[in-house]
Amino acid sequence: LAQTLGQQRLSGVCLRRRRGKKTLIHSWKPTEASAKARRHSFDLGWTLCHLCWDSNQITSIPNEIFKDLHQLRVLNLSKNGIEFIDEHAFKGVAETLQTLDLSDNRIQSVHKNAFNNLKARARIANNPWHCDCTLQQVLKSMASNHETANNVICKTSVLDEHAGRPFLNAANDADLCNLPKKTTDYAMLVTMFGWFTMVISYVVYYVRQNQEDARRHLEYLKSLPSRQKKADEADDISTVV
């Protein structure tokens, strides 16, 4: 391959796994085309425009691995075993990519900034997505987010009832970024209601206790003249006798 390409411009390259051939795991250079290459960054420079790396055994994307591919327009990483997209996975190419294919992987979640500045139309369907606030933020920041979100199916979700449903439907039912706040507010409301109930109960008890004391005191005061009158009558009777 290196002898064929030489120093020519690479307008399109497709790296695939074939039967009987070793899988290209990390990277290669035009002058060192080898399946044993172990470098963690491409050295193809600005000449590479199309990279098709689908149907391999890639499980992760190292940060900044594409940073030197300044003219990269199409990146196909579909049908691999990628599970997570880190923050700087597409650093250096996010603004130049036109198509990014991550479909048919094992992606459950991505870093909330993984697709920042990404201008490409992303294909992320057929992944076991976990639908949560982070995914909601990521999709809102992506180009053509409505179409992208509609192709995302929630394998799992922070809300069990959303599992198996398109993310767009789940997002319409509930704002996934407000769930923790709502839970906190609900707990606070219950706590405040409990304290309020205790205060009201104490006030009611205090008022009733005061009313009872006042009633007893009033009855005591009312009984005083009656006792005095009886005492006077007894004195009169004694005098007469």
C-alpha positions as CSV (number, residue, x, y, z in Angstrom):
1,L,0.0,0.0,0.0
2,A,2.8,2.4,0.9
3,Q,4.6,1.7,-2.4
4,T,1.3,2.3,-4.4
5,L,0.5,5.5,-2.7
6,G,3.9,6.9,-2.3
7,Q,3.7,10.7,-1.7
8,Q,0.4,11.1,-3.5
9,R,-2.5,12.9,-2.1
10,L,-4.8,10.6,-0.1
11,S,-8.3,11.7,-1.0
12,G,-10.0,8.6,0.5
13,V,-8.8,5.6,2.5
14,C,-10.7,2.7,3.9
15,L,-9.2,0.4,6.5
16,R,-11.1,-2.8,6.9
17,R,-10.6,-6.2,8.5
18,R,-10.4,-9.1,6.0
19,R,-10.3,-12.8,6.5
20,G,-6.8,-14.0,7.0
21,K,-5.5,-10.5,7.5
22,K,-4.5,-8.8,10.7
23,T,-6.7,-6.0,12.0
24,L,-5.1,-2.5,11.9
25,I,-5.7,-1.6,15.5
26,H,-4.2,1.9,16.1
27,S,-2.7,3.7,13.1
28,W,-0.4,3.7,10.1
29,K,1.7,6.0,8.1
30,P,2.0,6.1,4.2
31,T,5.7,5.3,4.6
32,E,5.1,2.6,7.2
33,A,2.0,0.7,6.2
34,S,1.9,-2.2,8.7
35,A,-0.8,-3.9,10.7
36,K,1.7,-4.0,13.6
37,A,1.8,-0.2,13.9
38,R,1.2,0.9,17.5
39,R,1.3,4.6,17.4
40,H,-1.6,6.5,19.0
41,S,-1.8,9.3,16.5
42,F,-2.1,9.3,12.8
43,D,0.8,10.7,10.8
44,L,-1.0,11.2,7.5
45,G,-1.1,14.9,8.0
46,W,-3.6,17.1,6.2
47,T,-3.8,15.0,3.0
48,L,-6.3,12.5,4.4
49,C,-10.0,13.3,3.6
50,H,-11.9,10.1,4.0
51,L,-11.2,7.4,6.6
52,C,-13.4,4.3,6.7
53,W,-12.5,2.2,9.7
54,D,-15.6,0.2,10.2
55,S,-16.1,-3.5,10.9
56,N,-13.0,-3.8,13.1
57,Q,-12.5,-4.5,16.7
58,I,-12.0,-1.0,18.0
59,T,-13.2,-0.6,21.6
60,S,-12.1,2.9,22.4
61,I,-11.0,6.1,20.8
62,P,-7.9,7.6,22.3
63,N,-8.0,11.3,23.0
64,E,-6.7,13.5,20.2
65,I,-6.0,10.6,17.9
66,F,-7.3,12.5,14.9
67,K,-5.8,15.8,15.8
68,D,-3.4,16.0,12.8
69,L,-6.0,15.1,10.2
70,H,-6.9,18.7,9.4
71,Q,-8.6,17.9,6.1
72,L,-10.6,14.9,7.3
73,R,-14.2,15.1,6.0
74,V,-15.6,11.6,6.5
75,L,-14.9,9.3,9.4
76,N,-16.6,5.9,9.5
77,L,-16.1,4.0,12.8
78,S,-19.3,2.0,12.6
79,K,-19.7,-1.7,13.4
80,N,-16.9,-1.8,16.0
81,G,-17.0,-2.4,19.8
82,I,-16.7,1.2,21.0
83,E,-18.3,1.7,24.4
84,F,-17.5,5.2,25.4
85,I,-16.5,8.5,23.7
86,D,-14.1,10.6,25.7
87,E,-14.0,14.4,25.8
88,H,-11.2,15.0,23.3
89,A,-11.7,12.0,21.0
90,F,-12.4,14.2,18.0
91,K,-10.3,17.2,18.9
92,G,-8.8,18.8,15.8
93,V,-11.4,17.4,13.4
94,A,-14.7,18.4,15.0
95,E,-15.0,21.5,12.9
96,T,-13.9,20.0,9.6
97,L,-15.8,16.7,9.6
98,Q,-18.9,16.5,7.5
99,T,-19.9,12.9,8.3
100,L,-19.3,10.9,11.4
101,D,-20.6,7.4,11.6
102,L,-20.6,5.7,15.0
103,S,-23.6,3.5,14.4
104,D,-23.7,-0.2,15.4
105,N,-21.2,0.0,18.3
106,R,-21.7,-0.6,22.0
107,I,-21.8,3.0,23.1
108,Q,-23.8,3.6,26.3
109,S,-22.7,7.1,27.1
110,V,-20.3,9.8,26.0
111,H,-18.5,12.7,27.8
112,K,-20.8,15.7,27.9
113,N,-18.2,17.7,25.8
114,A,-17.3,14.9,23.4
115,F,-19.2,16.5,20.4
116,N,-18.5,20.1,21.2
117,N,-18.0,22.1,18.0
118,L,-18.9,19.1,15.9
119,K,-20.3,20.2,12.6
120,A,-20.7,16.8,11.1
121,R,-24.0,14.9,10.6
122,A,-23.5,12.2,13.1
123,R,-24.9,8.7,12.8
124,I,-25.2,7.1,16.3
125,A,-28.1,4.7,15.9
126,N,-28.0,1.1,17.0
127,N,-26.1,1.6,20.2
128,P,-27.2,0.6,23.7
129,W,-27.6,4.2,24.9
130,H,-28.3,5.1,28.5
131,C,-30.6,8.0,28.4
132,D,-29.8,10.6,31.0
133,C,-29.1,14.3,31.4
134,T,-25.6,14.0,29.9
135,L,-27.0,12.5,26.7
136,Q,-29.7,15.1,26.6
137,Q,-27.1,17.9,26.7
138,V,-24.9,16.2,24.1
139,L,-27.7,15.8,21.6
140,K,-28.9,19.4,22.0
141,S,-25.4,20.5,21.2
142,M,-25.1,18.4,18.0
143,A,-25.9,19.5,14.5
144,S,-29.3,18.2,13.2
145,N,-30.0,17.2,16.8
146,H,-33.7,16.5,16.1
147,E,-32.9,13.8,13.5
148,T,-30.1,12.4,15.6
149,A,-32.2,12.2,18.8
150,N,-35.0,10.5,16.9
151,N,-32.6,7.7,15.9
152,V,-31.4,7.1,19.5
153,I,-33.2,4.3,21.3
154,C,-32.9,4.2,25.1
155,K,-31.5,0.8,26.1
156,T,-31.6,1.9,29.7
157,S,-32.7,5.2,31.3
158,V,-32.8,7.1,34.5
159,L,-36.5,6.7,34.2
160,D,-37.4,3.0,33.8
161,E,-40.4,3.7,31.7
162,H,-38.2,5.2,29.0
163,A,-36.3,2.0,28.4
164,G,-36.8,0.8,24.9
165,R,-38.3,4.1,23.6
166,P,-36.8,6.6,21.2
167,F,-34.9,9.3,23.1
168,L,-36.9,12.1,21.5
169,N,-40.1,10.6,23.0
170,A,-38.5,10.3,26.4
171,A,-37.2,13.9,26.3
172,N,-40.7,15.1,25.4
173,D,-42.1,13.4,28.4
174,A,-39.6,14.7,30.9
175,D,-36.6,17.0,31.2
176,L,-33.9,14.5,32.2
177,C,-31.7,17.3,33.5
178,N,-34.4,18.4,36.0
179,L,-35.0,15.1,37.6
180,P,-32.4,15.3,40.4
181,K,-33.7,18.8,41.2
182,K,-37.3,17.7,41.3
183,T,-36.4,14.8,43.6
184,T,-34.6,17.2,45.9
185,D,-37.5,19.7,45.8
186,Y,-39.9,16.9,46.6
187,A,-37.8,15.7,49.5
188,M,-37.5,19.3,50.8
189,L,-41.3,19.8,50.4
190,V,-42.0,16.7,52.4
191,T,-39.5,17.8,55.1
192,M,-41.0,21.3,55.2
193,F,-44.5,19.9,55.4
194,G,-43.5,17.7,58.3
195,W,-42.0,20.6,60.2
196,F,-45.0,22.7,59.4
197,T,-47.3,20.0,60.7
198,M,-45.3,19.7,63.9
199,V,-45.4,23.5,64.4
200,I,-49.2,23.6,63.8
201,S,-49.7,20.7,66.2
202,Y,-47.7,22.4,68.9
203,V,-49.6,25.7,68.4
204,V,-52.9,23.9,68.6
205,Y,-51.8,22.0,71.7
206,Y,-50.5,25.2,73.3
207,V,-53.7,27.1,72.6
208,R,-55.9,24.3,73.8
209,Q,-53.8,24.0,77.0
210,N,-54.1,27.7,77.6
211,Q,-57.8,27.6,77.0
212,E,-58.2,24.7,79.5
213,D,-56.1,26.6,82.1
214,A,-58.1,29.8,81.5
215,R,-61.3,27.9,81.9
216,R,-60.2,26.3,85.1
217,H,-59.0,29.7,86.4
218,L,-62.3,31.3,85.4
219,E,-64.3,28.6,87.2
220,Y,-62.1,29.1,90.2
221,L,-62.8,32.9,90.1
222,K,-66.5,32.3,89.7
223,S,-66.5,30.0,92.8
224,L,-65.0,32.7,95.0
225,P,-68.1,34.9,95.6
226,S,-70.3,31.9,96.2
227,R,-68.0,30.7,98.9
228,Q,-67.8,34.2,100.5
229,K,-71.6,34.5,100.4
230,K,-72.0,31.1,102.1
231,A,-69.5,32.2,104.8
232,D,-71.5,35.4,105.4
233,E,-74.7,33.5,105.7
234,A,-73.1,31.2,108.2
235,D,-72.0,34.2,110.3
236,D,-75.5,35.6,110.3
237,I,-77.0,32.3,111.5
238,S,-74.5,32.1,114.3
239,T,-75.3,35.6,115.3
240,V,-79.0,34.9,115.5
241,V,-78.5,31.8,117.5
